[in-house]
Amino acid sequence: MPAFRSRTLHWRRNLDQLARRGGTLEVAIAPASDLADESAPVADGPVPADFVWRLRIASIDEREIELELPEMLNRPVPVPDGATIVAAIVVGPNRWMFRSRVVATAGSMTIAARPATFRIAMPEKVARTRRRHLRVDSASLALPLVRLWPLLDLASVRPAQRALALAAEAIGRGERLVDRTWEDDAVRPTLGPEFGATLMNIGGGGAGVRVEAFDAASVTAHRHFWMEIDLRPESALPLCVTARIAHTHLESTGATYAGVAFDFTADAEHARLVSRQVIGAIAARQRRQDPELRRAA
């Protein structure tokens, strides 16, 4: 049997091994475009970004996979029953992707202080893809593009974070965001040259980004960065946060994978805004999936 076919057929064995070792699945809310009627018109404007979470496998059986509920800065991210998700089993350089559906969500269990969990249906088949591509069948996830700047003065982010908080309050009042005041010279953090990256996954208090080879030197030369993620069309306000390099890994392509931790040393209140933005973006993606919620909106 060819090696490719053998690895594809043995995905369930790899899933069982991951579960026994307390491993994770990569999970994202499926894009609404995957589920839409092909005859429906295609909406103009920015493509919503897909947040990928690494979620620990709590248990598996023949019909379901139980996963820990995603969190953002100690706030659980709701995953409603019936939501369609895209998931990936990742073992070394191998990735098996599949679609599934949330079948049940459980609350926190106080006896053993066990985190809240949710269950998805066990897939009947998977598709093997290259590790750097999040694609299943004919659809693929749109990983967020990230703008990064070396942060030369950690305290200099305070004016920008205050400007972001004021902009969020204005949006909450129904006002239109016109000026990007956090980018004005008077409030802009003290930054080095900009470079780009791709947001590979996001976690409870940090993220994983991939920086291409021609920008990799910028990651190793600095410890703190100012990160900006475009959240349009879900939000006119981008997600901006200080990121601290936790670890790096050189990939075979020459790109660098960097694990970063969000750093709120300069302003602890900014953590609330970041968690609200991420949870709001996930909720908007879920609403796009549900035709009844879209009609109600």
N, C-alpha and C positions, 0 to 999 in steps of 0.2 A: 504494500500500500504506500503511495507517495507520502512524503513527510507532511506536506500541507494538509492533505485530507485527514491523516491520522491526528494531527493537532486539532483540527476542527471537530472531529468526532469525539474527542476526549475532553471537551470543554467542561462536562459535568464533573469529571474526576478532579480537574483543577479547581472548580468551584467548591467541591467538598473539602479539598485540602486547604483552601483559603479560609473556609468557615472554621475548621478545626484549629487553625493557627491564629484566629482572631483577626483575619485580614479584612480588606475593604473592597467595595465596589465603587466605581466612578459612576455617578448618577446625575442626570439633568432632567428638568421638565422638558418633555418633547415639544419642539416648535409647533405652533399652530398650523404652519404651512404643511406639515406632515399629514395633518388630519383634515385639511380643508378639501372641499369639492374642487376637482380640477377645473370645472367650468366657471368657478367664482373668479371675479376680477382680482388681480394682484395689486396689493396696496403699494402706493408710492412712499418714499421716505426711507429713513434708516432702518436696517434690519435689527430687530431686538437681539441683544446679546444673550448668550446662553451661559449661565453659571453652572459649572461642573463641581460636584461635591464628592469628596472621598468619605464614604460612610462605612462604618464597621459592621460586619455581618454578625448579627446576634445569634441567629440560628437558621437552619434550613430543614425542609422536609420535602416530600415528593411533589408537593403542589405549590409551596410558597417559600419565599426568602424573606426573613425578618431582618430589617436594617435599623440602626440607630437613627433617630430623627436628626436632620441637619441643624446646626446651631450657628448663630452669628453673634459673637461677643456675649456669650452666655444667654442669648435669647433664642428659644426654639423657633425654627422656620416651619410654619404649618404646611403639611402636605395632605390635601383633602382626599378622601376615598374617591376612587374612580379616575384620578388624574393619570394621564399617560406619561410614562417616563422612558428615557433612553438610558441604558446602563451598559457598563463595560466591565468585563473580567480581565484584569491586567496581571500577567505573570511574566516578569522579565521583559523581553522584547515583544512578547506576544499579547495581542488584544482580541477579545471576542466580544462583539457588541450585539445588543438585542433590544427590542421594545417590550415593555410590559405595562401593567396597570396596577395602581395602588388598590389593594383589596381591603385593607383594614388599618386603622391607626389606633395605637394604644397610648394611654396617658402614662405619666410617671408612676413608677412603683416605689412606694416609700419603704417597704420592708428591707430591701437590700440596696436602697438608693440607686436603683437601676435607671439609666436614662430612658426617656420615652422612645418608642419604636414605632415603625410602621411596616406593613407587609406588602410585598408585591408578588404577582403570580410568577411561578417558575416558567421560564420560556420553553417553548417546544424546539426551537432552533436558534442558532446564533450565527453571526457572520464574522469571519476573521478579517481584521484590517491591520494596516500598518499602525504602529504605536502613535505616531504623531498626527494621524488623521482620525477624527471622530466622525465616522460615517457608518450608517447602517442602511442596507437596501439602497434606495435611490436618494435618500435625504442625508443631510449632514448638519451638525451643530455649527453655529456661528460663534466661535470663541471670541470673547471681547479683545479688542486691541487696547493696549495700555501705553500711555505716555509716561516716561520716567525722566526725572532730572536728579543728578546728585545733589543732596541737600547739604549745603556748606555750613549752615548755622541752624541747629535744631530748634532754637527758640524763635526763629524768624517766621515760623509757620502760623503763629498765633493770630496776626491780623487777617491772613487769608482764611483761616478756619472760622474766625468771627464773621467775615464777609459771607462765607458759605452758609453759616447758621442764619444770618439775616435774610439771605436769599431764599432759604428753605421756609422761613416764616412767611415771607411775602407770597411764595407759591401756595402755602397752606391757606392764605387768605383769598386765594383765587386771582392773584395778580400775575400778570405776564412777566416772565424774566426777560429783560431787555439787555442790560449791561452785565458783563462778566467782571464784576468789581474785584473779585479775588485775583484777577490777573493784572490789575493796575500796578504800575511801578511802585506806588506808595505802600501797597499791602502785599505785594508778591514776595514769597520767601526768597532767601538768598540761595540761588541755584546755579548749578553748572550746566553744560550743554545738554540739550534734550536728546533722547534716543527712544526707540520703540521696543515693544515686547508683546507677547501674546499671553493672555491669562489662561493658563491650562486648568487650574482648579482653584477653588476658594474653600476656606475652612472656618472653624469657629473664631479664630483670631489672626488669620493670615492667609496667604495665597501661594500658589506656585506659578511662576512665569517662565516663559522660554524666550531667551534673547538670542538673536541670530549671531553668527560668528563675527560679523564685522562690527558689532557693538559689544561683544563679550568683555572687552577690556574695561568698559565703563562699570561693569558689575563688580569686578575684582578690585578695582581701584578705590571704591568707596563703600562705606558701611550703611549710611542712611540715604534714602531717596524720597522724593515727593512723587507720588503716584496719582495719575488721573485716569479714570475709566469712564468712557462715554456711555451714559445710560439711556440715551434717546432711542426710541420714542417713549419709553416708559416714564422718563423724567427729563425735564429740561436741565436739571442740575446734575453735573457730573459727580462721580464719587471721587473725592480727593482725600488722600490720607498719607501720613508718614509711614514708610516701610523700612524695616531694618532687615538686612540680610542675615538669615539664620544658617543656611547651608547652600552650597552650589554643587552642580554635577555637570561634567562635560559629556555631551552626547556624541554619538558616533558621527553625526552630521557636522560637528564643529560648533553647533549651537550650545548654549549654556542654560541648563535648568537651574533656577534659583528659587529656593523656598524663602519666603519673606514673612516676617511677623509685623502686624500693625503696631505702631508705637504711638501712644497717646500721652507721652511724658509731658509734652508742652501744653496740652489742654485735654484733660480727662473728659470734659463734656462732649468733645467732638466724637467720642465713641458712640454716643446715642444717635447722632445724625447718621453715622456710617451704618449702624445696624438697621435703622429705619429705612435707609435707602436700599440696602440689599434685600431686606424682607419685602419692601414694597415692590421691587423689581420682580421678585419671584412670584408674588401675588398677582401682578399684572400678567405675567406669562401664563399662570393658571387660568385667569379669566379669559385670555385669548383662546384657550382650549375649549371652554364650555360655551356652546352656542346659546344656551338659555341665559347665562350671565352676560354674554355680549349683547343680546337683545334687550335685556333689562337696563344695561348701561346706555 
